[in-house]
């Protein structure tokens, strides 16, 4: 996206400049989702807990102050824990996730002094993450290697279309409002 909000206001990358960033996200939940419906517990297990750590390595290149491209390489580690057969069972998966490449454009020319602007982005998500990650599950007949829950799979196995919106607006003096939205369209209905 190539936007920095700092003490001196808003700055943009100039044409030919690069920017690198590292982002960390953490998710912990006891809820499962099927589509947009929340399931407080998965129907087949009780005491479910999910932890996901994600580190995104991003690099942006500005072709001009207005147009840029961003490559995102996510690295994830997920842990899924539930009570099965009277004991807590935990499985994990991790590695490189699905890589994204975005093209971004500021609607208003950032070379001119502005108190606000909006950037739109469109890109692709490549199926680089492991959609078939496995771990050892304890069963009544002993340990068994199976695919881990879809919630912690590093990838989903499909190509996707990314849409992004980023905007900022000066409110007063050095105070800015900022909005960001991201949506993934994945035509594949289910993974393998």
C-alpha positions, 0 to 999 in steps of 0.5 A: 500500500506504501503509506506511512502515518507518522509525527510529520503527517502522511508520507508515500513512497516515491516511484522506484522506492521499496518498503518492507514490513513484518506483521504479526497476528495472534488468534485464540478462540473456542468458536468454530465457523461454518460459513459465517455461522458461529458454532460455539463447539464443533458438533463432534468434539467438546472443549475445542480451543484454537490458537494461530500465530501468523507472521507476514513478510511484505515487500512493496515496490512503488512504480510511481507515487500513485501505483505500487505492488505488494508481495505478502508471504505469510508464515503460520503456526496453528494448534487445535486442541479438543477433548476426545476419549476423556483426554485432551488431544492437540494437533499442530500445523505450520509453514508457509501459507498462501502467498498474495500479490496485490496491485494498489492505486491511490484514487487521488494523486499523492504527489499533491498535498492532501488531508486524505486519500483512498487506495484500491487494490486488487490481487491474487492469492496463490495456493502455496500453503500446505492444504494437506497438513497432517499430524498424529491423532490418538484414537481408540485403536492407537495413534493415526496420521490424519489431516489436521482441522481446516482451521489450522491448515497453512493453505486452502489449496485454491487460487483466489482474488483479493480486494483491498481498500485503504483510506485516511483522513486528517481530522485535526492537526496531527490526528488522522482517521484510518480505515482498511478492508480486505476481502478474499474471493475464492471460487473453490468451494472446498479443499482436498 
